[in-house]
Amino acid sequence: MLIIAFKLPLALLAGNTVVIKPSPTTPLTALKLGEIMADLLPAGVVNVVSDLNDLGARLSAHPDVAKITFTGSTATGAKVMASAAGTIKRLTLELGGNDAAIVLPGADPAKVAPGLFSGAFMNAGQVCLAIKRAYVHASIYDEVCERLAALADAAVVDDGMKQGTTIGPLQNRAQYEKVKDFIASAREDGRIIAGGTTEDRPGYFLRPTIVADVSNGDRIVDEEQFGPILPVIRFDDVDAVIRAANDSPLGLGGSVWGEDREENIRVAEQMESGTVWVNKHLDFGPNMPFGGAKQSGLGVEFAEEGLAEFTQIRVINEAR
């Protein structure tokens, strides 16, 4: 629903008609929105098409579609791009992220740990912009890990409709099995200091998992988990950790945490990400352009720049 809210208003403000095709595993909110808008807009202005994962390629290749804005995995984004190539469609792609958080020496673990935890585990980690790997300086590494583990142990994993729940389930079985496989890899490569278990109940529930003593090259660090897992990597040298954070084909978001503002900004300016936050994560809104670097996407959403993505520049040059 949020993703539709990012895209639809700007598309309509620019004067377009729209076809919304939600993921086949999450169609209900989009269909409800279509039902509401049917009484508010002229017929055909906004259309909602649900499928069994069999219509995306046909839509993205269709000659009547002039522009595609897609949010999803990098692998699927590449397929969308290939389908669009035949008619040179305009594209906005917001794709996978493996966001790095760098916690600099001198940061206060008591301040940093809650921000890292909320940035990693919002929506059970099923957020493209969530923190997927945390690099923490050796001088505060143990304390940050302890505080993250305590927060994970205190989390209430339950039905999101229940009062007091802080972490809900994974959205579908395929992702649930994938994340369990990540946890198995983490047991081999590192040390699980919190979580790593399923809930003894129906549904796709996993305890939030903190993994210590891992490094670049381990699967849990190199790949986007898209689930309730946070690997924590120890570092000693700031310039080396910037290179480690950038050692990824993805570059959606990232964050820097520390008390020295000049050093925070120096590090942030070297991170290869579309958005870099300082002493926070997952802060975005309609007034700030949002887009990915490298294989995390093309174009931007939000702000005037995002509105322009739904337009076509025309120059009329008259002789007088």
C-alpha positions as CSV (number, residue, x, y, z in Angstrom):
1,M,0.0,0.0,0.0
2,L,2.8,2.4,0.8
3,I,4.5,1.7,-2.5
4,I,1.4,2.5,-4.4
5,A,1.1,5.7,-2.3
6,F,4.7,6.6,-3.4
7,K,3.9,6.3,-7.1
8,L,0.2,6.9,-7.8
9,P,-0.3,10.6,-6.7
10,L,2.6,11.8,-8.8
11,A,1.5,9.8,-11.9
12,L,-2.0,11.3,-11.6
13,L,-0.7,14.8,-10.9
14,A,1.3,14.6,-14.2
15,G,-1.9,13.7,-16.1
16,N,-1.4,10.0,-16.7
17,T,-3.8,7.1,-16.5
18,V,-2.4,4.2,-14.5
19,V,-2.5,0.4,-14.3
20,I,-1.5,-0.9,-10.9
21,K,-0.3,-4.5,-10.8
22,P,0.4,-5.6,-7.2
23,S,2.5,-8.6,-6.3
24,P,0.5,-11.8,-6.6
25,T,1.1,-12.5,-2.9
26,T,-0.2,-9.0,-1.8
27,P,-3.2,-8.1,-4.0
28,L,-5.9,-7.2,-1.4
29,T,-5.0,-3.7,-0.4
30,A,-4.5,-2.6,-4.0
31,L,-7.8,-4.1,-5.0
32,K,-9.5,-2.3,-2.1
33,L,-8.0,0.9,-3.2
34,G,-9.3,0.4,-6.7
35,E,-12.7,-0.3,-5.3
36,I,-12.6,3.0,-3.4
37,M,-11.3,5.0,-6.3
38,A,-13.9,3.6,-8.7
39,D,-16.5,6.0,-7.2
40,L,-14.1,9.0,-7.2
41,L,-12.4,9.0,-10.6
42,P,-13.6,8.7,-14.2
43,A,-13.6,5.1,-15.5
44,G,-10.2,4.0,-16.8
45,V,-8.1,6.6,-15.0
46,V,-6.8,4.1,-12.4
47,N,-7.0,0.3,-13.1
48,V,-6.0,-2.5,-10.8
49,V,-5.0,-5.9,-12.3
50,S,-4.1,-8.8,-10.1
51,D,-2.6,-12.0,-11.5
52,L,-0.9,-15.3,-10.6
53,N,2.5,-13.9,-11.5
54,D,1.8,-14.3,-15.2
55,L,0.9,-10.8,-16.4
56,G,3.9,-8.7,-15.5
57,A,6.0,-9.4,-18.6
58,R,3.0,-8.9,-20.9
59,L,2.2,-5.5,-19.3
60,S,5.8,-4.3,-19.3
61,A,6.2,-5.2,-23.0
62,H,2.8,-3.9,-24.1
63,P,3.0,-1.0,-26.7
64,D,0.3,1.0,-25.0
65,V,2.4,1.3,-21.8
66,A,4.6,4.4,-22.0
67,K,6.2,4.3,-18.6
68,I,6.9,1.7,-15.9
69,T,7.6,2.3,-12.3
70,F,8.6,-0.9,-10.5
71,T,9.6,-1.8,-7.0
72,G,11.0,-5.2,-6.3
73,S,14.1,-7.3,-6.5
74,T,17.1,-6.5,-8.8
75,A,16.6,-9.8,-10.6
76,T,13.0,-9.0,-11.5
77,G,13.9,-5.4,-12.3
78,A,16.3,-6.6,-14.9
79,K,13.5,-8.7,-16.5
80,V,11.2,-5.6,-16.5
81,M,14.0,-3.6,-18.1
82,A,14.4,-6.3,-20.8
83,S,10.7,-6.4,-21.5
84,A,10.6,-2.6,-21.8
85,A,13.5,-2.4,-24.2
86,G,11.5,-3.3,-27.3
87,T,9.5,-0.1,-27.1
88,I,12.1,2.0,-25.3
89,K,9.7,2.7,-22.3
90,R,10.6,5.2,-19.7
91,L,11.6,3.4,-16.5
92,T,11.8,4.0,-12.8
93,L,13.2,1.0,-10.9
94,E,13.5,0.8,-7.1
95,L,15.3,-2.5,-6.6
96,G,17.1,-4.5,-4.0
97,G,19.2,-3.1,-1.2
98,N,21.8,-4.4,1.1
99,D,22.0,-1.3,3.3
100,A,25.1,-0.9,5.4
101,A,25.2,1.0,8.7
102,I,28.6,2.2,9.9
103,V,29.0,2.8,13.6
104,L,32.1,5.0,14.2
105,P,34.4,5.0,17.2
106,G,33.1,7.3,19.9
107,A,29.4,6.5,19.2
108,D,27.3,5.9,22.3
109,P,26.1,2.3,22.2
110,A,23.0,3.2,24.3
111,K,21.9,5.7,21.7
112,V,23.0,3.7,18.6
113,A,21.6,0.2,19.4
114,P,17.8,1.2,19.4
115,G,18.2,3.1,16.1
116,L,20.1,0.2,14.5
117,F,17.5,-2.3,15.7
118,S,14.5,-0.3,14.5
119,G,16.2,0.3,11.2
120,A,16.9,-3.4,10.7
121,F,13.7,-5.0,11.9
122,M,10.9,-2.7,10.7
123,N,8.2,-4.9,9.2
124,A,10.3,-8.0,10.2
125,G,13.1,-6.7,8.0
126,Q,10.9,-6.9,4.9
127,V,11.9,-3.4,3.7
128,C,14.2,-2.7,0.8
129,L,15.8,0.2,2.7
130,A,16.2,-1.6,6.0
131,I,19.6,-2.0,7.5
132,K,20.9,-5.4,6.3
133,R,24.5,-5.2,7.8
134,A,26.0,-3.2,10.6
135,Y,29.7,-2.4,10.8
136,V,30.6,-1.5,14.3
137,H,34.0,-0.3,15.5
138,A,36.0,-2.7,17.7
139,S,36.1,-0.3,20.6
140,I,32.3,-0.6,21.1
141,Y,31.5,-3.8,19.2
142,D,30.8,-6.0,22.2
143,E,28.5,-3.5,23.9
144,V,26.6,-2.8,20.8
145,C,26.1,-6.5,20.2
146,E,24.9,-7.0,23.7
147,R,22.4,-4.2,23.5
148,L,21.1,-5.4,20.1
149,A,20.7,-9.0,21.5
150,A,18.8,-7.7,24.5
151,L,16.4,-5.8,22.2
152,A,15.9,-8.9,20.0
153,D,15.2,-11.0,23.1
154,A,12.6,-8.5,24.3
155,A,10.8,-8.2,21.0
156,V,7.2,-9.5,20.9
157,V,6.7,-11.7,17.8
158,D,3.0,-12.2,17.1
159,D,0.1,-11.4,14.9
160,G,0.4,-7.8,13.9
161,M,-3.3,-7.2,14.7
162,K,-2.6,-7.9,18.4
163,Q,-1.9,-5.0,20.7
164,G,1.8,-5.1,21.9
165,T,3.2,-7.0,18.9
166,T,6.5,-5.5,17.8
167,I,7.5,-7.9,15.0
168,G,5.0,-9.8,12.7
169,P,5.5,-12.7,10.4
170,L,7.2,-13.1,7.0
171,Q,4.9,-12.5,4.2
172,N,5.0,-15.8,2.3
173,R,6.4,-19.4,2.6
174,A,9.1,-19.0,0.0
175,Q,10.7,-16.0,1.8
176,Y,10.3,-17.8,5.1
177,E,12.2,-20.8,3.8
178,K,14.9,-18.5,2.3
179,V,15.4,-16.7,5.6
180,K,15.7,-20.0,7.5
181,D,18.4,-21.0,5.1
182,F,20.2,-17.7,5.8
183,I,20.0,-18.5,9.5
184,A,21.6,-21.9,8.8
185,S,24.4,-20.3,6.9
186,A,24.9,-17.8,9.8
187,R,25.3,-20.6,12.2
188,E,28.2,-21.9,10.1
189,D,29.9,-18.6,9.4
190,G,29.3,-16.6,12.6
191,R,27.8,-16.7,16.1
192,I,24.1,-16.2,16.7
193,I,23.7,-14.2,19.9
194,A,19.9,-13.7,19.8
195,G,17.0,-15.4,17.9
196,G,17.7,-17.8,15.2
197,T,14.5,-19.8,16.0
198,T,11.0,-20.2,14.6
199,E,7.9,-19.7,16.7
200,D,6.0,-22.9,17.6
201,R,2.8,-21.8,16.0
202,P,1.1,-21.7,12.6
203,G,2.4,-19.0,10.2
204,Y,5.8,-17.7,9.1
205,F,7.1,-16.3,12.4
206,L,10.8,-16.0,13.2
207,R,12.5,-14.5,16.2
208,P,14.7,-11.4,15.3
209,T,18.2,-12.7,14.9
210,I,21.5,-11.0,15.6
211,V,24.6,-12.6,14.1
212,A,28.1,-11.6,15.4
213,D,31.6,-12.4,14.2
214,V,30.9,-12.4,10.5
215,S,32.6,-10.5,7.7
216,N,32.4,-9.6,4.0
217,G,32.5,-12.8,2.0
218,D,30.0,-14.6,4.3
219,R,26.6,-15.1,2.6
220,I,24.7,-13.4,5.5
221,V,26.7,-10.2,4.8
222,D,27.0,-10.3,1.0
223,E,23.4,-11.1,0.2
224,E,20.1,-9.2,1.0
225,Q,18.3,-11.3,3.6
226,F,14.9,-9.4,3.4
227,G,14.0,-10.8,6.8
228,P,14.5,-10.4,10.6
229,I,18.3,-11.0,10.6
230,L,21.1,-8.5,11.3
231,P,24.8,-9.4,10.9
232,V,27.2,-7.3,12.9
233,I,30.7,-6.9,11.5
234,R,33.7,-5.7,13.6
235,F,36.1,-3.2,12.1
236,D,39.2,-1.3,13.2
237,D,40.0,1.1,10.3
238,V,37.4,3.6,9.1
239,D,38.7,3.9,5.5
240,A,38.8,0.1,5.2
241,V,35.2,-0.2,6.4
242,I,34.0,2.4,3.8
243,R,35.5,0.1,1.2
244,A,33.8,-2.9,2.8
245,A,30.4,-1.2,2.9
246,N,30.8,-0.2,-0.8
247,D,31.8,-3.7,-1.8
248,S,28.4,-4.6,-3.1
249,P,26.6,-4.4,-6.4
250,L,23.7,-2.7,-4.6
251,G,23.5,0.8,-3.3
252,L,20.0,1.7,-2.2
253,G,20.6,3.3,1.3
254,G,23.1,3.4,4.1
255,S,23.7,5.2,7.4
256,V,26.6,6.6,9.5
257,W,26.4,6.7,13.3
258,G,28.7,8.7,15.5
259,E,29.3,11.8,17.7
260,D,31.7,13.7,15.4
261,R,29.6,15.5,12.8
262,E,32.5,16.3,10.5
263,E,33.6,12.7,10.5
264,N,30.1,11.5,10.0
265,I,29.7,13.6,6.9
266,R,33.1,12.7,5.6
267,V,32.2,9.0,5.7
268,A,28.6,9.6,4.4
269,E,30.0,11.4,1.3
270,Q,32.0,8.3,0.4
271,M,29.2,5.7,0.7
272,E,27.9,4.6,-2.7
273,S,24.2,4.8,-1.9
274,G,21.3,6.7,-3.2
275,T,20.4,7.9,0.3
276,V,22.8,8.1,3.3
277,W,21.4,9.0,6.7
278,V,23.4,10.3,9.6
279,N,22.4,9.0,13.1
280,K,19.2,7.7,11.8
281,H,17.8,5.3,9.1
282,L,14.6,4.9,7.2
283,D,13.7,8.6,7.2
284,F,12.1,9.6,3.9
285,G,9.2,11.6,2.7
286,P,7.4,13.2,-0.3
287,N,9.7,16.2,-0.2
288,M,13.0,14.2,-0.6
289,P,14.1,12.5,-3.8
290,F,14.6,8.8,-3.3
291,G,16.5,6.5,-5.7
292,G,19.2,3.8,-5.8
293,A,22.8,3.7,-6.9
294,K,24.4,0.9,-8.9
295,Q,22.1,-2.1,-9.3
296,S,19.6,-0.7,-6.8
297,G,17.7,1.1,-9.5
298,L,17.1,3.9,-12.0
299,G,15.5,7.2,-11.6
300,V,13.9,8.6,-8.5
301,E,10.7,8.8,-6.6
302,F,9.2,11.7,-4.5
303,A,9.8,15.4,-4.8
304,E,9.9,17.5,-8.0
305,E,12.4,15.1,-9.5
306,G,10.0,12.1,-8.9
307,L,7.1,14.1,-10.5
308,A,9.3,14.8,-13.5
309,E,9.7,11.0,-14.0
310,F,6.1,10.8,-15.1
311,T,6.4,13.5,-17.7
312,Q,7.9,13.9,-21.2
313,I,9.9,17.0,-21.9
314,R,8.8,18.7,-25.2
315,V,10.7,21.7,-26.7
316,I,8.8,24.0,-29.1
317,N,11.4,26.1,-30.9
318,E,9.7,28.7,-33.1
319,A,11.2,30.8,-35.9
320,R,10.3,34.6,-35.8
